[in-house]
Amino acid sequence: MQFPTTVSSRRGPASFFLAAVLLAFSAAAARAGEDPSSERSAPEFYVGVCAHFGQGKGIPANNLALMEAAGIRSLRDELSWGGVEQQRGRYLVAEEKSATFCKAAELGIEPMLILDYANRLYDQGDRPRSADALDGYAGYAEALAAHFGRQVRMYEVWNEYDIGIGMPEPFRKGGSPQDYVAMLKHVFARLKQSAPHVEIIGGAVTPGGVRRGWLEEALELGLLDHCDVLSIHTYNYGSPAAEKTPEAWRDWMLQVDEMVGKYSGGRPVPMYVTEMGWPTHAGMANSTPPELSASYLGRLYLLARTLPFMKGVWWYDYQDDGWEAEHNEHNFGIIRPDLTPKPSYCVMADVADLAARGEYLGRVESEDPALWILKFRLDGREVWAAWSGDDRPRQVLLRTATPDEPLVVRRLGNRPVERGWGYRPWAVKGGRAPLAADQAAVVIDDRPWLLCGGMETAELVRASTSLGDVAEP
């Protein structure tokens, strides 16, 4: 699959970023030829999206091709209990849906299936709490694991149990931590016995459930003893401006990790964020313009790599659910319902490989707390990602000991530009300033800029929000 914005129009010499994209495509092609039942090791970090193929939305073949082109490594979806077990003890996965998830696995887009929601055949359609219903729920989980074998390894136990989502009208209230942990314990024991290769993900709690103490109560009840990975949802798009940024998200993740650590017995707890995003609906107080949402996406995935416990982020969601411009639920996607890419898709295509495979090396020190410069190593080359964490552009001045290496810069979502090293502050010096062949200046903004070439020996000289000041001695 060639998508003009990300591949076919980017044919320039010595483009590090183009090489990385082409390498990702070669790897995907190689994966497609593998035996899908063979054992695969989990990546260091998942760049994922949430999809709704299980609800019959989208055009699976086209959607998967676009996911692969964007470098997406995982999709999170569902095959509901009520749809799979419509008669007691008989389990049926629709052929089209089964084929979609198997094809995703063949393409190297690892499926995560949510085990949800209630089933009218058990406990009058309420959450499974009786012994009979818990056995039924575990049987459904075992049936999915047996059906997909090693093509689907990740199973998330329920979705936002702490609220009433997905439940029929009589039961539209939040479930208790006690009931959730009992259910998780039951299905964990059964699945680990029948399908020990699977990864069981527990939690899937809303941000409100984290803040209200629901998650902490579940942790006190032993949640971590009955899952392999903890998952939470972390939306902050409805928060005040200073609290809705990716940087504020990172600060909160550190607080959550500290709280989780109190119940882990000192061991590190791997964490997935299985839903996060900034919807692009219009005209509302909690709206995020499409270009800013795209910038937030890039910053989110890069910042996630600064957190050692964070092992994956699944953007919610992949495809808009409708066309109502002012409805948030219709505008979370990175593509439109008709597959038209939004700015977030182009940013995802540019950041996915770096976020998934790059080795995080640290943050460049600066006296400016809103200046973010993160260092990564990818395919033996050092890459810097730089942006402003507020609404002000900054000019950053860099120096390298290897100025003969071509400097390539890319604002995520745009073409890479090979511009080389060399800096002369002629605009404020009247053209009389000498050339500094080992320096380069770049004006950055709220969208991450990637820089490669000579970065292994680079250092930050200075940065300024007043663009002329950086040129002064």
C-alpha positions, 0 to 999 in steps of 0.5 A: 500500500502506498499512501502519497502523503507518507510514501510515494511523494517522499522521494528525496536523497539521503532522507533518514525519515524516508528510509525509516518509512521504507524500512517499516514497509519492508518489515511489514511485508516480511511479517506478512509472509510469516506463519501467523501461528508462530510465536512472536515476542512482544515489542518494547512499546505498542503504537495502537489504535482502537477500532470498531470492526467488531461492531461492523463499522469500516471497510476492513481491508482498506482500513487495515491497509491504511493502518499498516501504511501509518506504522500502527502496531496494534488494534484494539477491538471487541467480539462481544460475549452476547454476540459470540454465545447466543445459545448456552455453550455454543460459540460462534465468531462471524467469519468476516470478523474472524478474518479481519483480526487474523489478517491484522495479525498477519500484517503485524498489527497485533489485535487486542480483543476486549472481553465485553459486555454482559450476556442476556443468558446469564444473570438477567443480562447484568454483569456476571456475578453468580458462579454460573455467570462467571463460568459462562464468561470464562467459557466465552473467553476460552472459546475466543482464545481457542478460536484464534490461537496464537494469532490473538495474544492480548485480551482485555477483561471488560471495558470501563467496568466502573461506569455503565457503558455497554450495559442494558438500561436496567443495569446502567450503573457502575460496577463495584471494584469487588465484583470486577476483581472477582470476575478478573480472578475467575477468568485469569485462572481459567485462561492461564490454564487453557491458553497460557500464552495469552496476555491478560489485561486488567483494569480498563478503568475510566479516568474518573474511576482512577481519580475517584479511587475505584482503581485504588480500591481494586488494587487493594483487593488484589487486582495486580495478582490476576493480570499481566498488564494494567490498563487505564483510560486517560482522557483529559480533553475536557480539562482546563487548558493547562491540564489538557495537554500531553505534558499534563497527561505525563505528569498525571501518569507519573502520579498514577504509577506512584499510586500503583506502586504501593500495591505491587510489592516493589515490582514494576507494573507494566501499564497500557493506556488503551484509550486516549485522544483529543476529539476534533468536534467543533464549537464546544468548550472541550473541542480540540482543533484538528491541527492541535489534536494532531500535534497532541498525538505526536507529543503523546506518543513521544512522551509515553516513551519517557515513562519506563512503565508505559508499554503502549498507547492505543489512540481512541479511535482510528475512524470517526464514528459519524459526521455530526460536527459538534458531537465528540463521539463522532470525531475521535478518529484519525481518519473520516468515515469515508477514509479521508485522512485527518492531520492526525493520520499524517502525524501518526505515520511520521511518529509511529516507527520512532515511538515503537522502535526508538530507544529513548536516550533522555531529555536535553536539559534546558532552563525553559520548562516548556521546551521539550527536546527528547533524544532517541536512537533509531537504526543506529542514528540519533534523532531529536524530537523538539517542540514547545509545550505552550503556544509560543514558537521558539528558536533553538540554536544547536552546535555539532562536532560533525557538521559534515553530516547532512541535517534533516528536519521534519515537522511531523505531518510534513515532508522532510527537508535536508538543510545542512548545518551552518548558521549566520544571524544576518537578519539581526546583524545586517548581514555582517555576522560571520558564518558558524559552520558547526551550528544550526537554528530551527524555529519549533512550535507545538508540533514535534520537529524531528532532527537527524544528522550530526545529532550524536555530537550535538548540543543545545546552545540556547533557545528563545521565544523572542526569535531575534534574541537567539542571534545575540551573543 
